[in-house]
Amino acid sequence: MSEFTPCVVIPIYNHSKTIAGVIDGINTLNLPCIVVDDGSNESTKQALTQLKQDNPGLTLVTLARNQGKGAAVKQGLATAWLQGYSHALQVDADGQHDLQDIPQLLATARQHPEALVTGQPLYDDSIPKSRQYGRLFTHFWVWLETLSLTDSMIGFRVYPLSSTVTVLDQVVGERMDFDIEVLVKMIWHGIPVEVYPTRVIYPENGISHFNLWHDNWLISKMHTRLVCGMLLRLPNLIKRKLFDQQTTHWASIRERGSIWGLTFLLWMFRLGGDKLVRLLLYPIIGYFYLTNKAAQQASKTYLSRVAEQQTRHNKAVQHLSEQMTPDALVSSQDSFKHFMQFGKAALDKCAVWANKITVKDVDIINGELFNNLLANKQGALFITAHFGNSEICRALAYAKYGQKVNVLVHTKHAVAFNKIIREINPEAQLSLIEVTEIGPDTAIMLSEKIEQGEFIVIVGDRTSVNDPANCCYLDFLGYQAPFPKGPFILAGLLKCSVYLLLCYQAQRRYCVHFEKITEKIPFGKKVREQEIIKTAQIYVSHLETFCLKQPLQWFNFFDFWQQDKVVTSQTNAVKKTIK
């Protein structure tokens, strides 16, 4: 069953008021739908009968009595498999899930057809605290059972049916314990897991069928069984964790527990301050370092190429704390220092919004350029990189100048990060704009911000999520590497000045570096491509200079120097999904 043919599976029990809205949202996506009625009350049965009449293509499966959410999902997945579908997207009937994320979940499943694709929930303030703390407790046990940091309780998933049906018979849980157990056992069977951040809300006056005592008792028994099963599988789990990793396009690499890690560090930051958190960094970063061989190799490749360039340019070569090893051979100790710098940069993002890092700790290079923009109320586009800590620039721009800085980001992790920053500083004025592509509406909105004198920041050292082949290959540290055209196309569309913006740590101080790249990018048809490449080359040359100067502060832990076939294959997969 090689063709990608997805459907939607919805378990329902007494959600008569919300199911019609969920079905309407599914219908806008033209997806076949299987609804499993888990012995609902009469009003829900009437609502489902009406929906069936209005939607002849809808498959309605009715269970004679209430058996539990897990039993309903099992029935739905089995029905989907028998009807010939390759994948089934599980959606809850209570309206908690953001149906607008379905296309991206399915796109991820198409790119990774063998994987279980699961949402990673981003909650707003509607989540009950008891549920929030209970989830953290379960996440700990799931990590212990699988050595994986994955949300195990969300029911917003795409199941690969050919492998899922072989696991279902081994899943004991049939109520609220099902979602947890099936994920753990699929991981045990070597089925990969991909995650996509998605918003989850708890509707006001929403109906929850979670029985505090009974379901927690079932979950506790389940974890007891799973921990015992984990002990038998521990050698294989460790082996898989350490060695069975692949390198891929950065957008497909899972954010390995970043939100949970940031949340944990935030709690520790409140409890013991900066010193306690920095001590905790060593075991936390050590865990991620040891369990991510692909990132280790990417770090060593990058640092080796820095060393080669430093040697080639006849620079004084000392130890890595200042320069690099002379033979361009990078040790694990060097690479671990690179990881630690990344961890410290994450802490500094919290520290600057907590006013632990202030203007007096920062040296501004070419600050007159920034002052002139403010004086003239002139908007501009700043192109930055995953280098150092640009969050310091954003916080200080607001603290010192009251200037709003809009940052374009590719991921919904920005939503969770914003929430964490606001918990540190409720007065923080944040503007992270989530974009996966620049369409006409986005371009108009950004143009208005420029006209109002606001600044827009975008990174220039990662290829596009939706169109990774829309890049130009430029010389970077002695090798051809793909850089996105998008930031420079955007600069041409906005018709504004373009600046380089980087912030890095030097000794115990921070340096913010401004530099004009170009006044405006001419955007006529005849000169557009050459001007984009010319401007991109200027940006890359500057980035290389800073990487040679501060090699441990560039944080792209993936195979940056990918070949065309890797980028092109991922582009083709995305285009097929869009079609």
N, C-alpha and C positions, 0 to 999 in steps of 0.2 A: 504494500500500500504506500507507494512513493509519492502520490499526489497529495498536496496539502488541501484537505477538505474539512474545515472546522465547523463546529456547531456550538450552540450554547446550551448548557444544562442548568436549570433553576430548580432547586428544592424549595418547597413552600409548605408552611404550616401556619394557617390562620393569619395570613397577611393580605386580607382582602382589599385593604385601602391603598396598598403600595404596588401591588403586582401589575396593575394596568400601566402605571408610569414606567416600570422596568421593561415591560414588553414593548411599549412605544419606543423606548430608547434603543432596544435591540432591533426593532423593525427599521429604524433609520439607517442601520448598517447592513441591511439585507442578509441577515444571518439566520439560518434555520435554528429553530428553538425547540428544546425538549423540556417540558415542565413536569416535575414529579410532585404530585399532591400526596403529602405524608399524613393522610387521614385527617384533613382539615375540617373545620366546622362548616355549617350549612352556608353561611354567607360567603365564605371563601369558595366553596364548591360552585355556588351560583355565579360568582365573578369569573371563575375559570371556564365555566360552560359558555358564558357570554364571550369571553376572549377567544375560545375555540371557534365559535361561530364567526366572529369578526376576522379571525386569522386561520383560514383553512389549512395552511401549511404547518401550523403549530402542532406538535406531538404532545398529547396529554396522557401521562401515565398516572394511574390512581392506585395508591396502596390502601388496602381494606381497613387498616388501623394504623395509628401513629406508631412508628418504629424508631424515629430519631433522624436527625439531619444526615448523619453518616449513612444510614441505610438508604435514605432517599438519593443521596449522591451516588452511591454504589449502583442503584437501579438505573439512574440516569446515564452513568458512564457505560454500563452494560448495554443499554438500549442504543446509545450512540454508536458503539462498536458494532452491534448487530446490523445497524442501518448503513454501515459502510463508511462512517466518518473517520478521519485520521486523528483528529484532535477535538477535545471538548473543553470549552471555556466555562468554568463554574462561576455563577453569579448568584449572590443571595437575593432573596425576594423582598427584603426590607428597605431597600433604597440607600444602603450605606455606601455602596461602591460607586466610584466615578466612572460612568459608562463611556465618557469621552476618552478614557484611556484604553478602551478595548482595541482600537486599531494598532496601537503601539505594542500591546501585549501579543496580539496575533502576528505582528511583524517580527517580534522577537522570536516567537515560536516558529515562524517560517524560516528564519535564519538558523535556528537551532532546533530542528525537528525532533531530535532525540531527547530534548530536555524538558523537564517540568518547569514551566514559566510561572512564577508566582509574584503577586504584588508585594511590595514592601510598604506597609501603611505609613502615611504621614497624617497624624491626627491633629484636629483642631481642639479648641477648648471644650468641645461637647463630650469628649470621652470621660466616662466616670473614672475617678481616681482608683477605685477598687479594681476595675478592669485593667487599667494601665499597669498597676503594680503586679496584678496577677499574670499579665503577659510577660513582664520581665522575669518573673519566677520561672515560667514555662520555658522562656528562651534560654535560660541557664541550663535547664535539664536537656533541652534539645541539643545545645552545643556540646554538652557532655556526651550525649548519645551518638552524635554524628561528627564531632569536631568541626562543625560548620555554623557560621553565624547567619541564620536565615529565619525570618519571621515564620512561625509554624502555625499560627492560628487564623490567618486571614483566609477567607473562602473565595478569593478572587484569583483563579489559577487557570492555566491552560495545561491540560493533561495530554501527553502523547499516548493514545489509547492502546497501541500495540504492546507497549511495555507495561502500561498501567494495569491492564486486565490480568497480567500474570502476577501482579502483586496483591490485587484486591482480596483474593482468597486467604491471604495471610494477615489481613487487617481485621483485628477482633472488634475494635471500637465501631459503634453504630450511632453514637450520639455526638456530643460536642468534642469527644476525644478523637473522632475520625480524622479531622484535618491534620492534627499533630501526628498521629500514628502513620498515616499513609505517606506523609512527607519523609518521616524518618526511615521507613522501610524502603521507599524508593531510593533514597540516598544509599542505604545499605546494599541495594542491588546495583549500585554503580550508575544509576540514572542521574545525569548532570542536572543542576538546578540553576536557572537564570532568574534574576529579579528585576523588577521595574517599579520605581517609586510611584505610589498612587495615593491620592487623598481619600481618607475614610472619615465619614461623619456619623454621629449618633443622632438621628432625627429626634426632635422634640416630641415627646409622647410616643416614641417608637416602642414597638413590641419586641421584647427579648425573651427567648425561651431558654435562657441559660439558668439552670437550677443550681443555686449557689452550693448546696450541700451535696446533692446527688451527682452533679456533673464534676465537681471538684474531687469527689471520691473516685469516680470513674477515671479521671485524669491521673490521680495519684497512683491507682492500681496500674494504669497503663505505663507510667514512667518506671514503676518498679520492674515490670516485664521488660521494658526497653533497655534499662540499665543492665539487667542480667544478660540480655541478648547482645548488648554492646561489648561486654567483656569478652565474649567469644569471638567477636569480629574486630577487636581492637587492633591487632597487627595489620590487618588489611586496610582498616581505616587510616592508620598512620602512614602506611605505604602509599596509599592513594593521595593522601593530603600532601605528602612531601614530593612525590614524583610525577603524578599524573596530571600535570598542568600544561596548558597550551598557550601559545602567544597568539593574539588576535588583535583586531582593530580596537582602539581604546574605548570606543563607545559600547563595545560588547563585553568589556571587562567589568565584572561585578564590583560595586563599591563595597569592599570587604568589611562590613560591620562599621562603616564610618559614622553613621548616625548614632548607633548604639554606643560606639566608642566616645563620640563627642558628648553625648548625654552623660555617660559615666564620668568623664573627666570634668564636666560641669559640676556634678555633685561633689566630686572630690575638691574642686576649686573652691566651692563654697565652704566645705568642711575644714580644709587645712591650708587653703591658699596656694600660692604659686610653688612654694618649696615642696609641699607634699605631692603635688601633681607631677612635678618634674622627676621626683623619685619613682613614681609609678610608671613613668614613660618607658623605663628600661625593660620591665617585664612585658608591657603591652606591645611595644615596638619589636621586642625580641620574638614574641609569638608570631606576629605578622611576618617578620623577616624569615623565620625558620619554616613557615608553612607556605611561603609564596616563592617558589623557585623561579618562576617566570620573571617576577619583579626583581629578584636578586640578579638574574642574568642581564636584564635590561639595565640595571644600575651599573654593573661591571662593564658592560659594553660602552655605555656612555662615558664613564670615568676613564676607560682606556683610551677612548678617542680624544678626550680632553688632554690626556697625557701625551698622546702622539703629536697633537698640535702644538703643545707647549714645547716639546722637544724639537719639533720641526722649526719652530720660530726662535730656537736658541735661547729660550728663557731660562733663568736660574731655576733649576728643578730641585725642590726640597721635599720634605715629607708632606703628606696630603693635607695636613692642617694648614699648610701655606700653598704648596703647589701639588705636584703629583710624583709618583715613583718614576725614576728615570727610565726603567725598562718597559714602561707602559703596562706592566702586569699589576692588576688591581686585586688586592687581597679581600677576603671576606670581611676583615676588620674595616677596610676602607669603605666597602659597600654598606656595612652596618652604620657607620658614621653618617652616610648619606641618608639612610632611613631615619636616623635620630634627628637629623636636621629638619626633615619633613615633620616629625612629631612635634618638635619645638616650635616650628612655624604655625602648626595648628593651635598650640597653646597661646601663642602670641596674638592670634585672631581674637581669642577670648579676652586676653589681657588688655588689648588696646581699647576694647569697648568697656572694660571695667575700670578704665582710667589708670591702669598700672603702667601703661606706656603713653607718654604725653609728648607734646611738641618739643619739650626740652631734651628729649632723648633722640631727636631726629635731626639729621643734617639734610637740607634741601639743596640739591644741585640744579642750577639753572632755574632757581625759583622765580626769577623775574619774568620768565615766560608765563608761568601760572598767574602771577600778579597782573600781568598785562591782559590776560584773558578775562580776569575778574573785573578789572577796571573798565574794560570795554564792553562788559556783559556779552562776551562772545562765546558761544557754544563751540565745542570741539570734540573730536573723536580721539580717545587715547587707546592705543593698542599695547597691551601688556603681554605677559607670558606666565607660565607656571613656574615662576622664578621668584624666590624670596617671599615677600608677604605684601601683596597689593592691598590687602584688607586694611593695613595701617594707613595707606594713602586715603582710602575712603573715609575711615573714621576721623582722621585728622582734618581732612577737607571740611567735614561737617563741624568738628569741634572748634577749629580756628577761624574758618571763614563762613560757616553756615551754608556752605555750597553743597547742593545735592548732586551726587554722582550715581548715575544709572549703570548697572553692570549687567551685560547680557550673558546669560548662562544657558547651558544645554540640558540641565538635569533638574528634576523636581526635588533633589536633595537640597536645593536652595531654599525651599519652603521650610524644611526642618531646621536648616542652619539659621534662617531668619528668626525662627521661634526661639532657638537657643540664645542667640545674641540679645533678643528682647528680654529674656529672663535675666540676663546679666545686667542689661541696661535698658529699662523700660522706655527711656527717652531716645533710644537709638533710632535715627531716621535712615531706614534701609530701603533701597530700591533695587532689588534683583529682578531682572526681567527674564523669564524663562522663554527661550525660543529654540525651536528645532530647525526652523528655516525662516528666512526673511521674505515675507510676502508683502503685497501692497499695503495692507492695513498696518503691519509692523513698521514698514518704511515711512508711512505717513506719520505715525505716532512718534517715531524717533526724530523725524525732521522737525516736528513741532517742538520737541524738547531742545533741539539745537537752537531753534529760533528764539526760544525763551532764555537762552544763555546757559543751559544745563550741559553737563559733560556726560559722555557715553563711553564706557570702557568695554572692550572686547579682547579676548585672548587671541593671539595669532599663531600659536604653536600646537594646535590640534586640528586635524582635518574634520570636515563636516560630518555630523551624525547621519543626516539623510542622504548626503551625496559625497562620500569620502573620496571619490575620484576627481572631484572638482578642486584640484590642487595643482601646484606647480612644483617641480622638483628642483631644489636649489642646493648649492654646496653648503653643508653645515658640518663643521668639525672634520673636514676632509672627505666627507661622503655625501652622496646625493640623498636628500630626505624630502618627504612630501610636506608642503606647507599649504594651508588653505587659502583659496582666493577670496573667500567670503568677506573677511574684514576689509579688504581693499576694494572690493566691489561696493560694499556698504559705504565706504568713505566717498567713492565717486557719486553714489546716489544722493548722499547727504550734502555734497558740495561744501565741505567744511575742511578746516585745517586738520592735519593728522599729526599726532605726537606719540612718541615712545614714552611709556610710563613704567618704571620698575622701582621696586623697593627691596633692598637687601640689607642683611646684617653684616656689619664690619666691626670686628672686635665686640664691644658691648653697646655699640650705637647702631642706629639704623640710617640708611641713606636712601632718600627718595630722589630719583633721577628723572628729570624732564628733558626731552629733546625733540625738536621739531623734525619730523620726517619729510613732510611736504606741505606746501600751502594748500593746494587742492589737487585732486587727481583728475586730469582731463578725462572726459567720459564720452568722447566722440567714438563712433563705430570704428574708425580707422586706427585710432591710437589706444583704444581701451585695453586690449590684451597686453600690449607692450608696456603701458604705463602701470598696469597691475603688477606685472612681473618685476618691473624696475623698482617700484615702491616696496614690494615684498622682499626683494634682495637687500634693500637698505635696512629694513627691519631685521632680517636674518643676520646680517653682518653685525649689527649692534648686539643682538642676542648672543652671538658667538663670542663677542668681546667680553661680555659679562660672565658667560659660562667659563671662560678661561680664567677670569679674575676671581670668581667665587664658584668653583665647580660643584660644591655640595649643595647649592641652593637652587638647582634646576630640578623640578619634581615631576618628571614624566616617566613613570615606572612601567613602561611597556616598550615593545620593539619599535622605536621611533623611525628607524631606517627601514621601513617596510618596502617590499618590492611591489611593482605595479600590479602583479597578478593578485596579491592579497587585497589591495585597495579596490581593484576592479571587481573581484568576485563578490565583495561585500556590497558594492554599489548595485550590481546586478540583482542581488538578493532583495535589496530594498526596493528597487524598481519593480520587481515582480510583485512584491507585496502591495505597492501603490496601485498597480494595475488591477 
